[in-house]
Amino acid sequence: MNRQITPKDKLSIGLTILSNALPPVGFYLSYRYRTEFPKKSRAALINAIIGIPIGLIGGYLLQTYVFN
């Protein structure tokens, strides 16, 4: 199997932001691209995993300092 990296095997900036802001979308994109574009799949998965603690910390800060 010859797996060369193509220009299409890079996650676009819009999908990067979306998978970071909404982790379920990132997990879906990771599943969707897992065989055809492995680097794109990995980038979506990493962004989704990073987005979970960012969302939790952001939610805590908003609840504690902004809404009270």
N, C-alpha and C positions, 0 to 999 in steps of 0.2 A: 504494500500500500504506500503510495507516494502522497504524502500529505504536505503539500507546499502551502505556505501562507500567502493568501491572496489579499488584495486590497479590500475585498468584501468581508474579510475575516477580522474586522475591527468594528466594535460597537460604536454607533453614532453618538454624538454628544447629547442629542435629545433622548435617546433610549438610556444613556448612562444616567442622566438626571432623573428620568422617570423611574428607573429601577432602584435608584438610591432613595427617592422620595416615597415610593410605594413598593416595599419589598415583595409583596406577592406578585407584582408584575415582573420583578427581577427574577424570581424563582420560575415563573412561567417562561420567560425568555431563555433562561438557562436550559430548561427542559426542551424547549422548542428547537434551539440551535445546537444541541449537544453532539449530534453526529456530523452534521454538514459543516458547521463552523465552530470548532472546539475553542478557539481563543475568544470568540464573541460570547460563547456560552459561559466560559470562565469569568470574563469581565462582568457579565450580568449577575452571576452568582456572588461574586465578591462585593459588588455594589449593593446587592440585596442584603447581604450579611452585615455590611457596614451601616446600612440604613436603619436597621433595627435599634441599635443602641443610640444612634443620633435621634431617632424619633422618640425613644423613651426619655432621654435627657431633655430634649426640647419640650416634650409634654409636661415633664415635671417642672421645668423652669417657668413655663407659661402658667401652669396651675398655681404655683407657689407665689410668683412675683408679679405677674401681670393681672390675673383674674381675681386676686384677693386684695 
